[in-house]
Amino acid sequence: MGQQVELGVCGEMGGRRLEALALLGLGIRRLSITPVSVGPIKELVRKVDLGEITAAMNGWLASPPPDMRAALSAWATERGIEHE
């Protein structure tokens, strides 16, 4: 069996709340972001149930919605998670 490789994301994508939420749902736990993004992303991480977003993302990947961003945005809104 192969080794597990730790994966991280570096760049602007991890510093935007909706994209960071999607990355968390995909199992990414290492985000390298700009200093100005640290506070908002830390707040997001504290509010998200990782098991719940992972299950939702797995469902969307198995049966893609017509608009993934809209589905993710609605999911966050329903849980009171700021994503803008």
A tleap script that builds the chain and sets N, CA, C and O, in Angstrom:
source leaprc.protein.ff14SB
mol = sequence {
  NMET GLY GLN GLN VAL GLU LEU GLY VAL CYS
  GLY GLU MET GLY GLY ARG ARG LEU GLU ALA
  LEU ALA LEU LEU GLY LEU GLY ILE ARG ARG
  LEU SER ILE THR PRO VAL SER VAL GLY PRO
  ILE LYS GLU LEU VAL ARG LYS VAL ASP LEU
  GLY GLU ILE THR ALA ALA MET ASN GLY TRP
  LEU ALA SER PRO PRO PRO ASP MET ARG ALA
  ALA LEU SER ALA TRP ALA THR GLU ARG GLY
  ILE GLU HIE CGLU
}
set mol.1.N position { 0.851 -1.171 0.000 }
set mol.1.CA position { 0.000 0.000 0.000 }
set mol.1.C position { 0.897 1.234 0.000 }
set mol.1.O position { 1.955 1.225 0.629 }
set mol.2.N position { 0.495 2.282 -0.687 }
set mol.2.CA position { 1.281 3.508 -0.811 }
set mol.2.C position { 1.243 4.347 0.453 }
set mol.2.O position { 0.381 4.174 1.314 }
set mol.3.N position { 2.179 5.239 0.537 }
set mol.3.CA position { 2.241 6.169 1.657 }
set mol.3.C position { 1.197 7.253 1.510 }
set mol.3.O position { 0.839 7.650 0.401 }
set mol.4.N position { 0.715 7.724 2.642 }
set mol.4.CA position { -0.167 8.878 2.606 }
set mol.4.C position { 0.700 10.125 2.499 }
set mol.4.O position { 1.748 10.226 3.136 }
set mol.5.N position { 0.254 11.055 1.699 }
set mol.5.CA position { 0.985 12.298 1.492 }
set mol.5.C position { 0.132 13.442 2.025 }
set mol.5.O position { -1.044 13.569 1.685 }
set mol.6.N position { 0.740 14.267 2.858 }
set mol.6.CA position { 0.032 15.433 3.366 }
set mol.6.C position { -0.009 16.488 2.272 }
set mol.6.O position { 1.007 16.787 1.644 }
set mol.7.N position { -1.184 17.045 2.050 }
set mol.7.CA position { -1.386 18.005 0.978 }
set mol.7.C position { -1.813 19.339 1.567 }
set mol.7.O position { -2.632 19.387 2.484 }
set mol.8.N position { -1.264 20.402 1.047 }
set mol.8.CA position { -1.643 21.741 1.465 }
set mol.8.C position { -1.916 22.594 0.239 }
set mol.8.O position { -1.575 22.223 -0.884 }
set mol.9.N position { -2.533 23.739 0.471 }
set mol.9.CA position { -2.838 24.672 -0.611 }
set mol.9.C position { -2.216 26.015 -0.250 }
set mol.9.O position { -2.389 26.518 0.860 }
set mol.10.N position { -1.501 26.575 -1.190 }
set mol.10.CA position { -0.861 27.869 -1.008 }
set mol.10.C position { -1.417 28.824 -2.062 }
set mol.10.O position { -1.481 28.483 -3.243 }
set mol.11.N position { -1.812 30.004 -1.637 }
set mol.11.CA position { -2.295 30.985 -2.595 }
set mol.11.C position { -3.596 31.613 -2.158 }
set mol.11.O position { -4.094 31.365 -1.059 }
set mol.12.N position { -4.131 32.424 -3.034 }
set mol.12.CA position { -5.333 33.196 -2.714 }
set mol.12.C position { -6.557 32.334 -2.455 }
set mol.12.O position { -7.423 32.724 -1.671 }
set mol.13.N position { -6.651 31.185 -3.086 }
set mol.13.CA position { -7.850 30.350 -2.948 }
set mol.13.C position { -8.133 30.011 -1.485 }
set mol.13.O position { -9.282 30.079 -1.048 }
set mol.14.N position { -7.119 29.655 -0.740 }
set mol.14.CA position { -7.306 29.294 0.661 }
set mol.14.C position { -7.671 30.462 1.545 }
set mol.14.O position { -8.131 30.263 2.669 }
set mol.15.N position { -7.478 31.674 1.066 }
set mol.15.CA position { -7.787 32.864 1.841 }
set mol.15.C position { -9.170 33.423 1.593 }
set mol.15.O position { -9.566 34.402 2.226 }
set mol.16.N position { -9.908 32.818 0.682 }
set mol.16.CA position { -11.291 33.244 0.428 }
set mol.16.C position { -12.219 32.262 1.126 }
set mol.16.O position { -12.058 31.047 1.007 }
set mol.17.N position { -13.182 32.794 1.848 }
set mol.17.CA position { -13.999 31.968 2.746 }
set mol.17.C position { -14.731 30.822 2.036 }
set mol.17.O position { -14.673 29.687 2.508 }
set mol.18.N position { -15.401 31.078 0.946 }
set mol.18.CA position { -16.155 30.012 0.284 }
set mol.18.C position { -15.208 28.947 -0.267 }
set mol.18.O position { -15.480 27.752 -0.150 }
set mol.19.N position { -14.114 29.372 -0.858 }
set mol.19.CA position { -13.145 28.423 -1.398 }
set mol.19.C position { -12.475 27.635 -0.275 }
set mol.19.O position { -12.238 26.435 -0.416 }
set mol.20.N position { -12.168 28.306 0.843 }
set mol.20.CA position { -11.586 27.608 1.987 }
set mol.20.C position { -12.557 26.559 2.519 }
set mol.20.O position { -12.140 25.469 2.910 }
set mol.21.N position { -13.838 26.879 2.538 }
set mol.21.CA position { -14.851 25.925 2.974 }
set mol.21.C position { -14.847 24.691 2.075 }
set mol.21.O position { -14.912 23.562 2.561 }
set mol.22.N position { -14.770 24.910 0.771 }
set mol.22.CA position { -14.716 23.782 -0.169 }
set mol.22.C position { -13.457 22.945 0.064 }
set mol.22.O position { -13.520 21.716 0.053 }
set mol.23.N position { -12.328 23.598 0.271 }
set mol.23.CA position { -11.080 22.877 0.512 }
set mol.23.C position { -11.162 22.052 1.792 }
set mol.23.O position { -10.691 20.915 1.828 }
set mol.24.N position { -11.756 22.614 2.836 }
set mol.24.CA position { -11.941 21.866 4.072 }
set mol.24.C position { -12.811 20.637 3.825 }
set mol.24.O position { -12.542 19.562 4.362 }
set mol.25.N position { -13.846 20.799 3.018 }
set mol.25.CA position { -14.720 19.678 2.681 }
set mol.25.C position { -14.028 18.591 1.882 }
set mol.25.O position { -14.438 17.431 1.902 }
set mol.26.N position { -12.978 18.976 1.182 }
set mol.26.CA position { -12.191 18.000 0.409 }
set mol.26.C position { -11.102 17.337 1.249 }
set mol.26.O position { -10.390 16.454 0.770 }
set mol.27.N position { -10.976 17.765 2.500 }
set mol.27.CA position { -9.990 17.158 3.380 }
set mol.27.C position { -8.680 17.915 3.487 }
set mol.27.O position { -7.749 17.449 4.144 }
set mol.28.N position { -8.593 19.068 2.857 }
set mol.28.CA position { -7.381 19.882 2.942 }
set mol.28.C position { -7.361 20.554 4.311 }
set mol.28.O position { -8.316 21.232 4.688 }
set mol.29.N position { -6.277 20.365 5.050 }
set mol.29.CA position { -6.183 20.942 6.389 }
set mol.29.C position { -5.030 21.929 6.523 }
set mol.29.O position { -4.864 22.548 7.574 }
set mol.30.N position { -4.240 22.079 5.478 }
set mol.30.CA position { -3.120 23.026 5.509 }
set mol.30.C position { -3.342 24.083 4.443 }
set mol.30.O position { -3.289 23.801 3.246 }
set mol.31.N position { -3.589 25.297 4.892 }
set mol.31.CA position { -3.794 26.416 3.983 }
set mol.31.C position { -2.715 27.455 4.262 }
set mol.31.O position { -2.572 27.910 5.397 }
set mol.32.N position { -1.969 27.828 3.257 }
set mol.32.CA position { -0.984 28.883 3.367 }
set mol.32.C position { -1.613 30.128 2.748 }
set mol.32.O position { -1.853 30.178 1.542 }
set mol.33.N position { -1.877 31.126 3.578 }
set mol.33.CA position { -2.649 32.283 3.130 }
set mol.33.C position { -1.951 33.574 3.538 }
set mol.33.O position { -1.004 33.568 4.324 }
set mol.34.N position { -2.436 34.670 2.991 }
set mol.34.CA position { -1.872 35.979 3.328 }
set mol.34.C position { -2.244 36.340 4.775 }
set mol.34.O position { -3.269 35.889 5.286 }
set mol.35.N position { -1.421 37.141 5.419 }
set mol.35.CA position { -1.701 37.517 6.813 }
set mol.35.C position { -3.082 38.150 7.020 }
set mol.35.O position { -3.715 37.915 8.049 }
set mol.36.N position { -3.546 38.933 6.078 }
set mol.36.CA position { -4.849 39.588 6.223 }
set mol.36.C position { -6.002 38.573 6.236 }
set mol.36.O position { -7.077 38.875 6.754 }
set mol.37.N position { -5.794 37.397 5.681 }
set mol.37.CA position { -6.837 36.368 5.613 }
set mol.37.C position { -6.874 35.467 6.839 }
set mol.37.O position { -7.838 34.725 7.028 }
set mol.38.N position { -5.851 35.517 7.669 }
set mol.38.CA position { -5.756 34.584 8.793 }
set mol.38.C position { -6.963 34.684 9.723 }
set mol.38.O position { -7.563 33.660 10.051 }
set mol.39.N position { -7.327 35.869 10.150 }
set mol.39.CA position { -8.450 36.033 11.079 }
set mol.39.C position { -9.764 35.485 10.537 }
set mol.39.O position { -10.403 34.665 11.195 }
set mol.40.N position { -10.184 35.925 9.339 }
set mol.40.CA position { -11.451 35.418 8.800 }
set mol.40.C position { -11.458 33.903 8.571 }
set mol.40.O position { -12.483 33.254 8.777 }
set mol.41.N position { -10.333 33.340 8.151 }
set mol.41.CA position { -10.298 31.897 7.887 }
set mol.41.C position { -10.277 31.121 9.208 }
set mol.41.O position { -10.897 30.062 9.307 }
set mol.42.N position { -9.573 31.633 10.222 }
set mol.42.CA position { -9.614 30.989 11.540 }
set mol.42.C position { -11.038 30.967 12.079 }
set mol.42.O position { -11.481 29.966 12.641 }
set mol.43.N position { -11.747 32.071 11.906 }
set mol.43.CA position { -13.140 32.139 12.354 }
set mol.43.C position { -13.988 31.097 11.617 }
set mol.43.O position { -14.811 30.415 12.228 }
set mol.44.N position { -13.787 30.983 10.323 }
set mol.44.CA position { -14.516 30.001 9.520 }
set mol.44.C position { -14.239 28.588 10.024 }
set mol.44.O position { -15.168 27.806 10.223 }
set mol.45.N position { -12.977 28.263 10.228 }
set mol.45.CA position { -12.599 26.918 10.663 }
set mol.45.C position { -13.244 26.587 12.008 }
set mol.45.O position { -13.671 25.454 12.229 }
set mol.46.N position { -13.313 27.552 12.887 }
set mol.46.CA position { -13.922 27.317 14.203 }
set mol.46.C position { -15.427 27.057 14.117 }
set mol.46.O position { -15.982 26.360 14.966 }
set mol.47.N position { -16.079 27.602 13.117 }
set mol.47.CA position { -17.532 27.455 12.991 }
set mol.47.C position { -17.962 26.203 12.230 }
set mol.47.O position { -19.105 25.763 12.355 }
set mol.48.N position { -17.054 25.631 11.447 }
set mol.48.CA position { -17.426 24.534 10.557 }
set mol.48.C position { -17.315 23.184 11.260 }
set mol.48.O position { -16.328 22.896 11.936 }
set mol.49.N position { -18.339 22.373 11.086 }
set mol.49.CA position { -18.274 20.976 11.499 }
set mol.49.C position { -17.615 20.231 10.338 }
set mol.49.O position { -18.234 20.021 9.295 }
set mol.50.N position { -16.358 19.836 10.527 }
set mol.50.CA position { -15.602 19.234 9.420 }
set mol.50.C position { -16.246 17.952 8.901 }
set mol.50.O position { -16.220 17.691 7.698 }
set mol.51.N position { -16.816 17.161 9.784 }
set mol.51.CA position { -17.500 15.942 9.341 }
set mol.51.C position { -18.691 16.254 8.463 }
set mol.51.O position { -18.947 15.563 7.477 }
set mol.52.N position { -19.418 17.297 8.822 }
set mol.52.CA position { -20.609 17.682 8.064 }
set mol.52.C position { -20.249 18.241 6.685 }
set mol.52.O position { -20.880 17.885 5.690 }
set mol.53.N position { -19.237 19.115 6.620 }
set mol.53.CA position { -18.869 19.671 5.314 }
set mol.53.C position { -18.232 18.603 4.444 }
set mol.53.O position { -18.405 18.615 3.225 }
set mol.54.N position { -17.501 17.682 5.047 }
set mol.54.CA position { -16.899 16.591 4.274 }
set mol.54.C position { -17.991 15.706 3.679 }
set mol.54.O position { -17.910 15.326 2.511 }
set mol.55.N position { -19.003 15.376 4.465 }
set mol.55.CA position { -20.108 14.558 3.965 }
set mol.55.C position { -20.856 15.279 2.847 }
set mol.55.O position { -21.214 14.670 1.839 }
set mol.56.N position { -21.088 16.571 3.030 }
set mol.56.CA position { -21.784 17.346 2.000 }
set mol.56.C position { -20.965 17.381 0.717 }
set mol.56.O position { -21.500 17.176 -0.373 }
set mol.57.N position { -19.668 17.640 0.847 }
set mol.57.CA position { -18.815 17.705 -0.339 }
set mol.57.C position { -18.760 16.357 -1.050 }
set mol.57.O position { -18.800 16.301 -2.279 }
set mol.58.N position { -18.670 15.279 -0.290 }
set mol.58.CA position { -18.663 13.944 -0.906 }
set mol.58.C position { -19.958 13.693 -1.679 }
set mol.58.O position { -19.940 13.109 -2.762 }
set mol.59.N position { -21.071 14.137 -1.119 }
set mol.59.CA position { -22.349 13.994 -1.805 }
set mol.59.C position { -22.398 14.794 -3.095 }
set mol.59.O position { -22.873 14.304 -4.120 }
set mol.60.N position { -21.905 16.025 -3.043 }
set mol.60.CA position { -21.896 16.866 -4.243 }
set mol.60.C position { -20.964 16.314 -5.305 }
set mol.60.O position { -21.250 16.411 -6.499 }
set mol.61.N position { -19.849 15.735 -4.878 }
set mol.61.CA position { -18.919 15.163 -5.859 }
set mol.61.C position { -19.495 13.904 -6.489 }
set mol.61.O position { -19.253 13.632 -7.665 }
set mol.62.N position { -20.257 13.134 -5.716 }
set mol.62.CA position { -20.880 11.920 -6.245 }
set mol.62.C position { -22.023 12.245 -7.196 }
set mol.62.O position { -22.248 11.536 -8.177 }
set mol.63.N position { -22.737 13.316 -6.900 }
set mol.63.CA position { -23.869 13.739 -7.724 }
set mol.63.C position { -23.823 15.263 -7.820 }
set mol.63.O position { -24.509 15.954 -7.067 }
set mol.64.N position { -23.016 15.787 -8.744 }
set mol.64.CA position { -22.780 17.241 -8.799 }
set mol.64.C position { -24.049 18.064 -8.998 }
set mol.64.O position { -24.886 17.754 -9.846 }
set mol.65.N position { -24.169 19.120 -8.196 }
set mol.65.CA position { -25.287 20.039 -8.397 }
set mol.65.C position { -25.029 20.879 -9.646 }
set mol.65.O position { -23.894 20.947 -10.119 }
set mol.66.N position { -26.063 21.515 -10.183 }
set mol.66.CA position { -25.869 22.350 -11.367 }
set mol.66.C position { -24.882 23.495 -11.122 }
set mol.66.O position { -24.174 23.912 -12.038 }
set mol.67.N position { -24.837 23.998 -9.892 }
set mol.67.CA position { -23.945 25.105 -9.543 }
set mol.67.C position { -23.328 24.802 -8.182 }
set mol.67.O position { -23.969 24.999 -7.150 }
set mol.68.N position { -22.090 24.325 -8.177 }
set mol.68.CA position { -21.416 23.934 -6.939 }
set mol.68.C position { -21.262 25.119 -5.983 }
set mol.68.O position { -21.461 24.976 -4.777 }
set mol.69.N position { -20.908 26.286 -6.521 }
set mol.69.CA position { -20.752 27.471 -5.664 }
set mol.69.C position { -22.070 27.811 -4.970 }
set mol.69.O position { -22.082 28.135 -3.782 }
set mol.70.N position { -23.167 27.737 -5.699 }
set mol.70.CA position { -24.476 28.049 -5.118 }
set mol.70.C position { -24.834 27.027 -4.037 }
set mol.70.O position { -25.362 27.398 -2.989 }
set mol.71.N position { -24.555 25.760 -4.278 }
set mol.71.CA position { -24.840 24.714 -3.291 }
set mol.71.C position { -24.016 24.929 -2.023 }
set mol.71.O position { -24.536 24.827 -0.912 }
set mol.72.N position { -22.752 25.222 -2.192 }
set mol.72.CA position { -21.868 25.455 -1.055 }
set mol.72.C position { -22.283 26.713 -0.295 }
set mol.72.O position { -22.281 26.734 0.936 }
set mol.73.N position { -22.633 27.739 -1.027 }
set mol.73.CA position { -23.083 28.987 -0.422 }
set mol.73.C position { -24.372 28.780 0.376 }
set mol.73.O position { -24.498 29.287 1.490 }
set mol.74.N position { -25.320 28.043 -0.184 }
set mol.74.CA position { -26.581 27.760 0.512 }
set mol.74.C position { -26.319 26.931 1.769 }
set mol.74.O position { -26.924 27.177 2.812 }
set mol.75.N position { -25.421 25.953 1.674 }
set mol.75.CA position { -25.063 25.123 2.826 }
set mol.75.C position { -24.539 26.005 3.954 }
set mol.75.O position { -24.950 25.857 5.105 }
set mol.76.N position { -23.631 26.922 3.623 }
set mol.76.CA position { -23.045 27.815 4.625 }
set mol.76.C position { -24.104 28.750 5.217 }
set mol.76.O position { -24.150 28.948 6.431 }
set mol.77.N position { -24.944 29.315 4.368 }
set mol.77.CA position { -25.984 30.232 4.825 }
set mol.77.C position { -26.934 29.540 5.795 }
set mol.77.O position { -27.309 30.118 6.815 }
set mol.78.N position { -27.325 28.302 5.483 }
set mol.78.CA position { -28.233 27.539 6.350 }
set mol.78.C position { -27.640 27.323 7.739 }
set mol.78.O position { -28.382 27.138 8.703 }
set mol.79.N position { -26.326 27.345 7.850 }
set mol.79.CA position { -25.646 27.104 9.122 }
set mol.79.C position { -25.123 28.388 9.763 }
set mol.79.O position { -24.410 28.345 10.765 }
set mol.80.N position { -25.480 29.517 9.181 }
set mol.80.CA position { -25.058 30.795 9.741 }
set mol.80.C position { -23.568 31.053 9.615 }
set mol.80.O position { -22.981 31.767 10.428 }
set mol.81.N position { -22.950 30.462 8.580 }
set mol.81.CA position { -21.524 30.625 8.349 }
set mol.81.C position { -21.315 31.693 7.295 }
set mol.81.O position { -21.745 31.542 6.151 }
set mol.82.N position { -20.651 32.775 7.683 }
set mol.82.CA position { -20.358 33.849 6.723 }
set mol.82.C position { -19.385 33.312 5.674 }
set mol.82.O position { -18.380 32.686 6.012 }
set mol.83.N position { -19.688 33.561 4.409 }
set mol.83.CA position { -18.860 32.990 3.344 }
set mol.83.C position { -18.528 34.002 2.249 }
set mol.83.O position { -17.957 33.628 1.225 }
set mol.84.N position { -18.864 35.238 2.439 }
set mol.84.CA position { -18.577 36.269 1.444 }
set mol.84.C position { -17.232 36.891 1.696 }
set mol.84.O position { -16.816 37.783 0.957 }
savepdb mol mol.pdb
quit
